[in-house]
Amino acid sequence: MLAQTARVTQRIAQDVINAPRRRRDFDRHLVEAATWLERAHDITGDGGVSYGYSLNKGWAPSYSETSGYIANTFFRLAEYRGAAEYRERGLQLCRWLIKKQRADGSFTSSETGSPTVFDTGSALLGFVRSFQVSNEPELLEAACRAGDWLVAIADGNARWTRSTYLGAPHVYNTRTAWALLELEQIAPQSNPKRERIARANLDWALSQQHDGYFAHVSFREGEAAFTHNIAYAIRGLLEAGWILGDRKYTDSAERGARAMLRHLRDDGFLPGQIDENGVETAAYTCLTGNCQLALIWAKLYAIGGDEVFRRALDRVLDYVMSCQDIDTADPNVRGAIKGSDPIWGPYTPLTYPNWATKFFIDAMILRSEVEKLSSVKVLNCSFDPLTLDRCVDSVIETIRHGGRGYVCTVNVSILMQMREDEELRRFVNEARWIVADGQPLVWAARLAGTPIPERVTGVDLMESLCARAEQDGFGVYLFGATDEILAKTVETLLRKYPRLIISGTANGFFDWREAQRLASTVGESGAKLLFVGMGVPRQERFIDQNWDRLGVKVAVGVGGTFEVLAGLRKRAPPVVQRAGLEWAFRLAQEPRRLFPRYAVTNTQFVRLISADLLRTWLGVGRRG
């Protein structure tokens, strides 16, 4: 008893004092979550998966409502990690569900003991996917019986107004409509009423939406809905709309998804409850809803490419990762996702419900797939496929909304250095923006069939960002080069952008023991943008080691850009740049300094990229 009280007190204390939160390697967060979900499955001993772990009561019994769609997460893990044991776990869960299914095909609520529409729809999603995975006739039979009950329980208007939670209709049963349509995909025409009933409930949901928000989506009438409920409603509309090919449902889902964006803070916090008028009513966050919305935003980004969804996905999942304890020695909570943050919040207080971790795993896998879709890999570096204008827009939007990050402009020389310098490679790969500063990189990506739209040079990026900083009143700080070069750079910038705020400058030739003090000076200046021109990898190490002290919103390593702006080094004519020969132009200006570097890096790049392209064209696969 004393040990349990100590555990509860410790967990609450962590959230009370808002203990520093650390995110680790992406894969480790995912692996720990998967391990916890396996533990929740094994702990029951009956084939089902535990409701979750409570700090007060310990592990709960198996929970049929979520077991079906947790089976689908195990199937996803089997595909993602190439591990057959996850497939067997998913099938075991669905076979256990068959034992729990009533003779009429329904599933009962654990709270009331009565058959419930939502619980039956949740099990149906698992039955459909498990049949697709295994082709076991018993699973299809169970799916059809569940579907037949959902058809039979609909009222005279084909809607689910009975056998629902607290006896009221709920918009979140769009998820059940989606399940019914999934069944129709694998067992068509066995019951012609399925689509009509699904559409009737989807249409009713549309009638409850105003300015993106839904009425009648909460568990109880008159209460603000959890983001968990809202996400159920949006996801159901989205998936059902895709199956039916009906834009009115997918458009409604997108309106709902965009409405949620209005409430997402820059640190990834999302209020746990939002009412039908869009009013935030909670000071805590519902981590389950965060993960569900991350899934939705990821799917919308994958379909439409709107960067706002990708950025929201990153922010909200980063926040959830920071709430996940993957360092504790307590296996009951390591890797699990809390219902609420702080843990005493009203959504499953003091509990780690299984479905929170389930949706986290789903969202993390989809995030990984989205990153593969949206980034362009050239050898050992993944580039963001951004034009100069889109990169500048993204940086300025980040500053406006209080976010932070740094930009890496990677050229062939840096790419080759990354192969040998582990710290540089880590720094670049963790950048918020990675752009290609070299026409050969653009060509290589294009030849591989994954084009980068254009090169984004440090000079162009700095000038464009300064132009936008002038408009928005953001201060900029210049760090690097000599005092003389800095003075000439400032003169050039102010001539072009007379209202630009220069928050300060600092000579880049300093004793490294002074780095922390100089970084603190940058932080005290109030600058939003920092340009560091000290050459690679010195400028990257300065940013990396002093990131918290610097305090700026965005930092950009710009190499020799200050010398160009100061007029000490000429840029190649545009025609030479477009031809990818700017390196030759620079070599002609500084042969003694650049020839040894280019002789090694350019030759190495040509050899490596040629071999990489050959493997791609032959279908052998790529290697970074």
ROBA-234290 format. One record per atom (N, C-alpha, C): residue in one letter; x, y, z negated. Coordinates in steps of 0.05 Angstrom, whole numbers, plus 5000, padded with zeros to 4 digits. Layout:
BEGIN
AXYZ ...
//
This chain:
BEGIN
M501749765000 M500050005000 M501750255000 L503850254983 L505650484982 L507150525008 A507950305021 A509350315047 A507450435068 Q504950355067 Q503050455087 Q502650755083 T502350835058 T501951125052 T504351285061 A506651175057 A509151315066 A509151345096 R508251135111 R508251155140 R506351375150 V503951375137 V501951575145 V502951855139 T504151885115 T505152145107 T507352245126 Q509152055134 Q511352125152 Q510352215179 R508352075190 R507352145216 R505952415216 I504352455195 I502952715193 I504952945189 A507052895173 A509053095167 A510453185193 Q510952985210 Q512353055236 Q510753255252 D508053225252 D506453405267 D505853665252 V505853655225 V505453895209 V507754095214 I510253985213 I512554165216 I513354195245 N511754075262 N512354095291 N515254025297 A516053785288 A518853695290 A519753705319 P522253775323 P523353805351 P522753555367 R521753595391 R520953375408 R522953345431 R523753095435 R525753045456 R524652855477 R525152925502 R524452745524 R527052605532 R526752345537 R529052185545 R528852115575 D530251915582 D530151815610 D527351725617 F526451795640 F523751725650 F523151435646 D524951265655 D524550975654 D524250875626 R525750995608 R525550895580 R522750955568 H521751195574 H519051255564 H516951055575 L517250995601 L515450805613 L515750525602 V518150435599 V518750165589 V517650135560 E518150335543 E517150325516 E514150315514 A512850465532 A509850465533 A508850185541 A510150065562 A509349805571 A509749595549 T511949615535 T512549425513 T510449445491 W509649695485 W507549725464 W504949605474 L504249635499 L501749525509 L501849215509 E504149105515 E504448815512 E504048735483 R505048895464 R504748835436 R501848835428 A500349035438 A497549055432 A495948815443 H496948705465 H495748465477 H496348215460 D498848195452 D499747955438 D498747935409 I498348175397 I497748185368 I495148055361 T493248045380 T490547935374 T490547635373 G492147515390 G492247215391 G489847085404 D487947245415 D485547125427 D485347175457 G487447305469 G487347365498 G486447645504 G485147775485 G484248055490 G486448245481 V485948505484 V487848705476 V486648865453 S488248915433 S487349065409 S486349345417 Y484349435402 Y483349715405 Y485749905402 G487549835384 G489850015379 G490849985351 Y492650155344 Y493850155317 Y493050405302 S491950365278 S491250585260 S493250605238 L494050845231 L495950885209 L494650795183 N492050815181 N490650735157 N490050435155 K489150325178 K488050055178 K489649845192 G491849935205 G493449745220 G492249675247 W492849435257 W491949355284 W488949275283 A487449365303 A484649305305 A484249055322 P481848925321 P481348695338 P481248765368 S480948555384 S480748595413 S478348765420 Y478648915442 Y476649115449 Y475949075478 S473448985483 S472648915510 S472349155528 E471549385517 E470949615535 E473349695552 T475749685541 T478049775556 T479749545567 S479149295559 S480849075568 S480849045598 G478549095611 G478349065640 G480249255655 Y480249505647 Y481949685662 Y484849685652 I485349575628 I488049525620 I489249295636 A487549105644 A488448895662 A489549015688 N488249225698 N489149355722 N491849495719 T492349585694 T494949705689 T497149495689 F496549255678 F498449035680 F499048965709 F496948965726 F497348905754 F499149115767 R498749375759 R500449585770 R503349555761 L503749475736 L506449425726 L507749195740 A506248995747 A507348765761 A508348855788 E506949025802 E507849125828 E510149315825 Y510049495806 Y512049705803 Y514749585793 R514649395775 R517049285764 R517849015775 G516148915793 G516748655805 G516848435784 A515148445764 A515148245742 A512448095742 A512547835749 A510147675751 A508747645724 E510147665702 E508847625676 E506647825671 Y506948065682 Y504848265679 Y502248175694 R502648055717 R500347955731 R498847745715 E500247575702 E499047365686 E497547485662 R498747695650 R497347835628 R494747955637 G494748075661 G492248195671 G490147985675 L490847755687 L488947545692 L487947425665 Q489747395646 Q488947295620 Q486847475607 L487247735609 L485247925598 L482547885612 C482447855638 C479947835652 C478547565647 R480147355643 R478947105636 R477747115608 W479147265590 W477947305563 W475347465565 L475247655583 L472847815586 L470447645595 I471047455612 I468847275621 I467447145597 K469047065577 K467946945553 K466247145537 K466847395540 K465347605525 K462847695540 Q462647625566 Q460447725582 Q457847585574 R455647745572 R453047635566 R451947485590 A449947325584 A448747165605 A447547335627 D446647585620 D445447755641 D447547915656 G450147875649 G452248015664 G453348255650 S452048345629 S452848595616 S454948555594 F455948775583 F457848775561 F456748955539 T457148875515 T455949025493 T457949235482 S456849445471 S458449645457 S459349535430 S461849585424 S462949495398 S461649645375 E460549885381 E459350045360 E456449965354 T454949905375 T452049855371 T451349555375 G453049405388 G452449125393 G450349095416 S449649305429 S447649295451 S449149315478 P447949205499 P449149225525 P449349515534 T451549595547 T452049875553 T453049895582 V452050095596 V452850145624 V455850195626 F456950375610 F459750445613 F461550205608 D461050055587 D462749825580 D462649625603 T460349585614 T460049395636 T461549485661 G461349745667 G462849855690 G465849835686 S466749865662 S469649845656 S470649565661 A469049365651 A469849085656 A469749025686 L467749135700 L467449085728 L469949175744 L471149395737 L473649485750 L475849275747 G476049155724 G478048945720 G477448695736 F474848615736 F474148375751 F474748405781 V474048635792 V474548685821 V477448665827 R479148795812 R481948795818 R483148525813 S482348385792 S483448125786 S482747915808 F480347945819 F479647765841 F481347825866 Q481848085871 Q483548155893 Q486448045890 V487348035865 V490047935859 V490147635860 S488047495851 S488247205847 S486447045866 N484247165876 N482247025892 N480846795876 E480746825850 E479346625834 E476346675835 P474846475843 P471946515847 P470446585821 E471446495798 E470146565773 E470246865768 L472346995776 L472547285772 L470647435790 L470347345815 L468347465832 L465547425822 E464947185812 E462347135801 E461747315778 A463747355760 A463347525737 A462947815746 A464347895767 A464048165778 A461248205789 C460248015804 C457548035816 C455448045795 R455747885774 R453747885752 R453748155738 A456048275733 A456148535721 A454848745739 G455448725765 G454248915784 G451248885786 D450248635785 D447348595786 D445948715762 W447248695739 W446048805715 W445949115717 L448149235727 L448149525731 L445949615750 V445349455770 V443249525789 V440549495775 A440249275759 A437649215746 A436949415725 I438949525711 I438449705688 I437849985697 A438350055722 A437750325732 A434750385731 D434050635726 D431150705723 D429850735751 G427350825751 G425950855776 G427151045796 N428851225786 N430251415803 N433051325810 A433651065804 A436250935810 A438451045792 R437751165769 R439751285752 R440051125726 W442351155713 W442851025688 W442051205665 T439651175656 T438651345634 T438051175609 R438450915611 R438050735588 R440550555585 S440750415563 S443050255557 S445650425560 T445450675551 T447750855552 T448450935523 Y450751055520 Y451551135493 Y449551335481 L448551275458 L446551435444 L443951475460 G443551305481 G441051305496 G440751545514 A442851685521 A442651925538 A444351885563 P443552015585 P445151995610 P447752145607 H449852045619 H452452185616 H453752205644 V454752445650 V456052495675 V458552305679 Y459852235657 Y462252075660 Y461651795671 N459051715674 N458451465687 N458851475718 T459951695728 T460951695755 T463051475758 R464451425736 R466451215735 R465150935740 T462750905728 T461350655733 T460350635762 A459550855773 A458750855801 A461050775819 W463450875812 W465850805827 W466250495825 A465950385801 A466350095798 A464349935815 L461850035816 L459849895833 L460549905862 L461650125871 L462450145899 L464949975905 E466649945886 E468949765889 E468049485893 L466049405878 L464849135881 L463749095909 E462449295919 E461249285946 E463449245967 Q465949335961 Q468149305980 Q468949015983 I468848865961 I469748585962 I467548385965 A465048475960 A462748285963 A460448445976 P460848526001 P458848696014 P456148556019 Q454048716017 Q451248636024 Q450048426006 S451548345985 S450248155967 S448048285950 N448248545948 N446048695935 N445848975948 P443949015966 P443949265982 P443349515965 K442549485940 K441849715924 K444249845911 R446549725913 R448949825899 R449550115907 E449850155933 E450650425942 E448550635935 R445950555937 R443850745931 R443950835902 I444450635884 I444550705856 I447150865849 A449350785862 A451750945858 A451351235866 R450251265890 R449851545900 R447851695882 A445851575872 A443951715855 A445251825830 N447051675818 N448451765794 N450651965801 L451951935824 L453852135833 L452452405839 D450152385852 D448652635859 D447752775834 W446852625814 W446052755789 W448352895777 A450752765778 A453152895767 A453653165781 L453353165808 L453753415823 L451953635813 S449453555807 S447453755798 S448153875771 Q449953735756 Q450653835729 Q453253995730 Q454354045753 Q456954195755 Q456454485762 H457754655747 H457654945752 H460355065748 D461455195768 D464055325767 D466255115760 G465854875768 G467754665763 G467354505738 Y465754605719 Y465254475694 Y462554325694 F462354115677 F460053945676 F458453965650 A455853965653 A454053935630 A453653625627 H452753545603 H452053265597 H454453075602 V456853175597 V459152995601 V460352905574 S459453025552 S460552955526 S459152705515 F460252595494 F459052365481 F456352445469 R456252675456 R453852765442 R452853025453 E450253045456 E449053295467 E449753525449 G450553755461 G451053995446 G453954015437 E455553805441 E458353825433 E460053875458 A462354015454 A464154055476 A465453795483 A465753735508 A466853475517 A469853465511 F470753215505 F473553165505 F474553175534 T477053245537 T478253235565 T478152945575 H478152755557 H477852465564 H475352425580 N473052525569 N470452495583 N470452635610 I471552885610 I471553045634 I473152905656 A475452795648 A477152655668 A475752405679 Y474252265662 Y472752035672 Y470852125694 A469452345689 A467452445709 A468852515735 I471052665733 I472452755757 I473552515773 R474852325758 R476052095772 R473851935786 G471651895773 G469451745786 G468551865812 L468152135812 L467352275836 L469452245858 L471952275850 L474152265869 L474351995883 E474451785867 E474751515878 E472251435893 A469951495883 A467451425897 A467251575924 G468051825923 G467951985948 G469851875969 W472151785961 W474051665980 W472851405992 I471651235975 I470450985985 I468251046005 L466551235998 L464251306015 L464951486039 G467251606038 G467951796059 G466252046058 D465452126034 D463552346031 D464952576017 R465252796031 R466753026021 R465353165998 K462753135996 K461453285974 K462353185947 Y462952925945 Y463952825920 Y466852885915 T468552865935 T471352925931 T471753225927 D470153385941 D470353685936 D469553755908 S467453615897 S466653665870 S468853585850 A470153355856 A472353265839 A474653475840 E475253575863 E477453775865 E476654025850 R474154115851 R473354345836 R473654295806 G472954055797 G473353995769 G476353985761 A477953875779 A480853855773 A482054135772 R481254315789 R482254585789 R481254745765 A478854685756 A477854815732 A479554745708 M480554505706 M482254415684 M484954565685 L485854625709 L488354775712 L488355035698 R486055155696 R485755425683 R486555405653 H486455175642 H486955145613 H489655025607 L491254955627 L493854835622 L495955045617 R497155025593 R499255205586 R501855135600 D503755315601 D506255265615 D507955045601 D507454995575 D508954785562 D507554515565 G505354505580 G503854255584 G501654205565 F501254385546 F499054345526 F496354395540 L494354235534 L491654265545 L489754235522 P487954425517 P486054395494 P484454135496 G484054005474 G482753745474 G479853745480 Q478453975476 Q475553995482 Q474954255497 I473354235518 I472554465534 I469554425540 D468054635535 D465054605538 D464254645567 E461654625572 E460654635600 E460954915612 N461555115596 N461955385606 N464955455609 G466655255605 G469455295607 G470755425583 V469355415560 V470455535535 V472055315520 E474555385513 E476155205497 E475255215468 T474854975457 T473754965430 T475654805411 A478054755419 A479854585403 A482654705403 A483954675380 A486754765378 A488654525380 Y487654285384 Y489254045387 Y489053965416 T490653765424 T490453655451 T489753365450 C488053275469 C487252995472 C489152865492 L491152725482 L493252625499 L492252425520 T490052275513 T488852105533 T487852255557 G486352475552 G485352645573 G487652765589 N489852835576 N492152945591 N493152745611 C493452495603 C494452285621 C492452235644 Q489852235638 Q487852195659 Q487852415679 L488152665669 L488152885688 L490752885704 A492952795692 A495452775707 A495152585731 L493652365727 L493052175748 L491552315771 I489552465763 I487852605783 I489452805798 W491052965784 W492653175798 W494653045816 A495852815808 A497752675825 A496352575851 K493952465848 K492552365872 K491852595891 L490952825880 L490353045897 L492753165910 Y495053165896 Y497453255909 Y498353075931 A498152815927 A498952615947 A497252645972 I494752715969 I492952745992 I493253016006 G493353225990 G493253496002 G495853646002 G497753565985 G500353705984 G500453975970 D498254035955 D498254295941 D500154285917 E502254445918 E504354445897 E503254495869 V501054635867 V499954705841 V499254445826 F498354245840 F497653985827 F500253845819 R502253855835 R504753725828 R506053855803 R505954115802 R507154245779 R505554185753 A502854175756 A501154115733 A501753825724 L502053645742 L502653365736 L505253355719 D507353495728 D509853495715 D509653605686 R508253835684 R508153965658 R506553805638 V504253695646 V502553555627 V503853295618 L505153155637 L506452905629 L508952945613 D510453165619 D512753235602 D511953275573 Y509653415570 Y508553465543 Y507953195529 V506553025543 V505852765531 V508352605524 M510252605542 M512852465536 M514152575510 S513852835506 S515052955482 S513652875457 C511152775460 C509552685437 C509952385431 Q511252245450 Q511551955448 Q514151895432 D513851745411 D516151675394 D517351415405 I519751445417 I521051205428 I523551135413 D523951275390 D526351235374 D525851095348 T523351105339 T522650985313 T523250685313 A523850585289 A524250295286 A521650145281 D519450295278 D516850175273 D515650075299 P515549815304 P514449715330 P511449755333 N510049825312 N507249875314 N506550135329 V508350315329 V507850575342 V509950655363 R512250505363 R514250585383 R513250545412 G513350765427 G512450765454 G509550815458 A507950815437 A505050855439 A504451155442 I502051215453 I501051485455 I498851535435 K499051745420 K497051815400 K494451895414 G492251865399 G489751965410 G489752265412 S490752395391 S490752685389 S493552785381 D494253025389 D496653165380 D495753435370 P495953505344 P497153325323 P495453085318 I496552885304 I495452625302 I492752615287 W492252825271 W489652825256 W487452965272 G487953025297 G485853155314 G483352975316 P481053085323 P478552945322 P478352705342 Y480052695362 Y479752475381 Y481452235370 T480152025362 T481351785350 T483551865330 P482852005308 P484852105289 P486451885276 L489051945273 L490951765260 L491151495274 T490551495300 T490451245315 T491951265341 Y493051035350 Y494251005376 Y492450815392 P490350925406 P488550755420 P489850635445 N489150385452 N490550255474 N490250405501 W487950525505 W487550655531 W489150915535 A490051035513 A491751265517 A494451185529 T495550965519 T498050865530 T497550745558 K495250625562 K494550515589 K494650745610 F493250965604 F493151185624 F495851325627 F497451325605 F500151435607 F501851275627 I501751005624 I503250835643 I502250875671 D499650885676 D498650925703 D499651195714 A499551405698 A500451665707 A503451675712 M504951545696 M507951545700 M508651395725 I507351175731 I507951025755 I507151195779 L504851325778 L503951485801 L505751725804 R506751835782 R508552065783 R511151985798 S512151745791 S514451645805 S514051615835 E511651515842 E511051485871 E510751755885 V509551945871 V509152215882 V511952345887 E513752305868 E516352425871 E517852305895 K517352045900 K518551925923 K517352035949 L514752095947 L513452205971 L514352495976 S514752645954 S515152935958 S518153005960 S519952835951 S522752905953 S523952765977 V526152875987 V527552776010 V530352696002 K531052436004 K533652345994 K535652356017 V537852486011 V540152476029 V542552376013 L543352136019 L545451996003 L544651985974 N546052115957 N545652085928 N544052325916 C542652475932 C541252715921 C538452725933 S536452785916 S533652815925 S533053105927 F532453205951 F531953485956 F528953545956 D528253785947 D525453875950 D525053975978 P523053885993 P522653976020 P521354256021 L522854456013 L521854726010 L523054916031 T521455096041 T522455316057 T523555526037 L524955726047 L525855936030 L523456076016 D521456136031 D519156286020 D517756115999 R517355856004 R515955685984 R517655655959 C520255645962 C521955625938 C521755875922 V521956105935 V521756365921 V519056385907 D516856315921 D514156325909 D514056155884 S515155915885 S515055735862 S516655845839 V519055955844 V520656075823 V519256305809 I518156485825 I516756715814 I514356635798 E512856445808 E510456345794 E511256225767 T513456085767 T514455965742 T515156185721 I516456395730 I517156615712 I514556755702 R512756805720 R510256935712 R508756785690 H508856525692 H507356365673 H508956265649 G511356375646 G512956315622 G514456055624 G514555925647 G516055675649 G519055725651 R520655505652 R523555525653 R524655315672 G526955365684 G528255165701 G530555295715 Y532055125729 Y534255235745 Y534255125773 V535455275791 V535555195820 V538355105826 C538554895842 C541154805853 C541054825883 T542854975895 T543054985924 T545354805931 V544754575942 V546754365947 V547654365976 N550254385980 N551354366007 N552954106009 V554154056032 V555653806036 V557853766015 S559253986010 S561453965991 S560553885963 I558354005954 I557253935927 I556253645928 L554953575950 L553853295952 L556153095948 M558353145960 M560652965958 M561852975930 Q561953205918 Q562953225890 Q561153075871 M558553065877 M556652925859 M557252625858 R558552515879 R559152235879 R561352165859 E562952355853 E565252305835 E564752425807 D563152635805 D562852785780 D560052715768 E560052545748 E557552445736 E556052675723 E557352855709 E556053075696 E554653265716 L556153315738 L554953485759 L552553345771 R552753085776 R550552935788 R548052945770 R548552905743 R546252925725 R544953195725 F546653405724 F545653675723 F543953735748 V544953665771 V543453715796 V540853565796 N540953305789 N538453145790 N536353235770 E537153375749 E535253475729 E534253755736 A535153865758 A534254135766 A531254145772 R530054365767 R527154395774 R526854425804 W528854555817 W528754585846 W531454505857 I531454335877 I533954255891 I533554305921 V534954495932 V534654575960 V537154515976 A536854486002 A539154416019 A540454666030 D542854716021 D544354956030 D546454856051 G545454766074 G547254676095 G545654546118 Q546154636142 Q544754526165 Q545254236169 P547654126164 P548053846167 P546253676150 L545553776126 L543653626109 L540853626121 V540053846133 V537453866146 V537453666170 W539553656185 W539653476208 W539553186199 A541053126178 A541152846168 A538452756159 A537052926144 A534352856135 A532452816159 R532652986179 R530952966202 R531452706217 L533952636221 L534652386235 L533752136219 A533552166193 A532551936177 A529551916176 G528152116189 G525252106190 G523952236166 T525452376149 T524352506125 T525252796125 P524152956142 P525253226147 P525153416123 I527253576121 I527253816104 I526654046122 P524754226115 P523854426134 P526054626143 E527754706125 E529954886133 E532054906111 R534355016118 R536455056098 R535755296081 V536455286056 V535955516038 V538655576025 T539955786034 T542655856024 T542456025999 G544656015984 G544856175959 G544556465964 V545656565986 V545556855993 V542656925998 D541256776016 D538556846023 D536656825999 L537156615983 L535456575959 L535856805939 M538256885934 M538757105915 M537457365924 E537857425950 E536657675960 E533657665959 S532457445967 S529557425966 S528457435938 L529857305919 L528957325891 L529257605880 C531357735887 C531658015878 C529458195889 A528658155914 A526458305926 A523858265910 R523358015903 R520857955888 R521158045859 A523558035848 A523958125820 A523458425819 E524258575839 E523758855840 E520758915839 Q519258765855 Q516258805856 Q514958745829 D515958525816 D514658445791 D515858565766 G518058705769 G519258835745 G520858645728 F521858425740 F523458225725 F526458325725 G527658315702 G530558385700 G532258155710 V534558225723 V536358015733 V539158065720 Y540557845716 Y543257855704 Y545157725724 L547457855728 L549557745746 L551957655730 F552657405733 F554857295716 F556757155735 G559257255736 G561257135753 G562957335768 A565057235781 A566757405797 A568257605780 T569457815792 T570958015777 T569158265773 D570058435755 D568458685750 D568158845775 E570258855791 E570159015816 E568158895835 I568158635839 I566258515857 I563358545846 L563058515820 L560358555808 L559358835813 A561059035810 A560259315814 A559259355843 K560759245862 K559959275890 K557459115896 T557058885883 T554658725887 T552258875876 V552458995853 V550259155841 V549659395860 E551659515870 E551259745888 E549659665913 T550359435924 T548959325948 T546059265941 L545659135919 L542859055911 L541159295906 L542259495892 L540659735886 L540159905911 R541959885930 R541460025955 R539059895970 K538959635969 K536759495982 K534159485966 Y534459465939 Y532159445922 Y532459645899 P531859895904 P532560115885 P531160095858 R528859955857 R527459925831 R528159665816 L530159525827 L530959265814 L532259325787 I531459175767 I532559205740 I534959025737 I537259145735 I539758995730 I540158985699 S539558765687 S539658745658 S542458725647 G544358655664 G547158635655 G548858485675 T551458505671 T553358355687 T555558255668 A556958045677 A559157935661 A561257815680 N563757875674 N566057775689 N566157465686 G566557325708 G566657035707 G569256915700 F571357085696 F573956985689 F574357035659 F573656835643 F573756865614 F574756605602 D575756625578 D576556395562 D574056235555 W574155975560 W571655815556 W570755825527 R572555885509 R571755915480 R569856145476 E569656325496 E567856555494 E565156505507 A564756265518 A562356205534 A559856235517 Q559756135493 Q557356155477 Q556556445471 R558656605464 R558056885458 R557057035482 L558256985505 L557357115530 L554557025537 A553956765533 A551256665539 A549256795521 S549856835496 S548056975478 S547557255486 T549557385497 T549257655508 T547157665530 V547257465548 V545257445569 V542457415557 G542257245536 G539657205524 G538557455511 E540357615500 E539557865486 E538758085506 S539458045532 S538958255552 S536058275560 G534558055556 G531758045564 G531357975594 A533557905607 A533357835636 A531657585640 K530157585661 K528557345669 K530057165688 L531757285705 L533157145725 L536157175721 L537556945723 L540456955720 L541756835745 F543656975757 F545156875779 F548056835770 V549056595772 V551756525763 V553456455787 G555556605792 G557356565814 G560156505805 M560656265797 M563356195787 M564455945801 G563155855822 G564055625836 G563155365823 V563155155839 V562254885830 V564754735820 P564654595797 P562354555779 P562354745755 R564054945755 R564355115731 R561655255724 Q560355365745 Q557855505740 Q555655315730 E555655075740 E553654875731 E554054805702 R556654765695 R557254695667 R556554925648 F557055165657 F556355395640 F553355405634 I551755365655 I548855375652 I547955135634 D549054905640 D548254665626 D548854675596 Q551254765589 Q552054765561 Q550954995545 N549855195559 N548855435544 N545955495551 W544455295560 W541755345570 W539955475549 D539955385525 D538255495504 D539155785497 R541755825496 R542756095489 R542156295511 L542256215535 L541856405558 L539056525557 G537056375550 G534356485545 G532856575570 V534156575593 V532756665617 V530756455626 K528856545643 K526856355653 K527956185675 V529556305693 V530656155716 V533556235720 A535256025724 A538056075730 A538655955757 V540356085772 V541155985799 V544256005801 G545455785808 G548355785814 G548655865843 V550156085847 V550356195874 V553156195886 G555056075873 G557756045885 G558956305892 G559656335918 G561056575928 G559156795938 T556656785930 T554656985940 T555457265933 F556557305909 F557257575901 F559257705920 E561257545929 E563257635948 E561957715974 V559957565983 V558557636008 V557057896005 L555557925983 L553958165979 L555758415974 A558158365963 A560058585958 A561558665984 G561158516006 G562358576031 G565158476034 L566058306016 L568758196017 L568957946034 R566757826040 R566657586057 R564357616076 K564857566101 K562757596121 K561257336124 R558657356130 R557057126136 R557257076166 A556956826174 A556956756202 A554556876216 P554856946242 P552457036257 P550256836256 P547756916258 P545456736257 P545656496276 V546656546300 V546856336320 V548856116311 V550956206297 V552956006286 V551655856263 Q550155996247 Q548855866224 Q546855646234 R545255716254 R543355526265 R544655286277 A547055326288 A548555106301 A549854926280 G549655006255 G550854836234 G553854876232 L554855096242 L557755136243 L558755356224 E557055426205 E557955636186 E560455556171 W560755296167 W563155206153 W565655276169 A565455256196 A567755316213 A568355616212 F566255776211 F566556066209 F567956136183 R567156016161 R568456066135 R571355966135 L571755736149 L574455626150 L576355816164 A575355946185 A576956136200 A577756376182 Q576056446163 Q576656676145 Q578556596123 E578356346113 E579956256090 E581155986096 P582855956116 P583855686124 P585455556102 R587155706089 R588955586069 R587355466046 R585255606037 R583655506014 R581755286022 L580455316045 L578255136052 L579054896068 F581254906083 F581954676100 F582154416085 P583654406063 P583954146049 P581254036040 R579454216030 R576854126020 R575154026043 Y574954176065 Y573254096087 Y574353846100 A576953816102 A578053576115 A577253326101 V576953346074 V576153116059 V573053086058 T571653296050 T568753276045 T567153236071 N567853386092 N566353356117 N566753086129 T569252986129 T569852726140 T568352506124 Q568452536098 Q567052336080 Q564052346085 F562952586088 F560052606092 F559252476119 V560752536140 V560052416166 V560152116165 R562152006152 R562351716150 R560051596134 L559451716111 L557351606094 L554551636107 I554051876118 I551351916129 I550951746154 S553051706170 S552751536193 S552051246186 A553451146165 A552750876156 A549950866144 D549151076130 D546551076117 D544351086139 L544751256159 L542751276181 L542551016196 L544850886200 L544850626215 L543250426199 R543550416173 R542050226157 R539050286159 T538350546159 T535550626160 T534350546187 W535750596209 W534750536235 W534450236240 L536250076227 L536149786230 L534149666210 G533049836193 G531149736174 G532349576151 V534949616146 V536249466125 V535749596097 G535149846097 G534649986072 G536850196068 R536250376049 R538150596044 R539550566018 R541850686017 R543450665992 R544650935986 G544251025961 G545251295954 G548051295946 
//
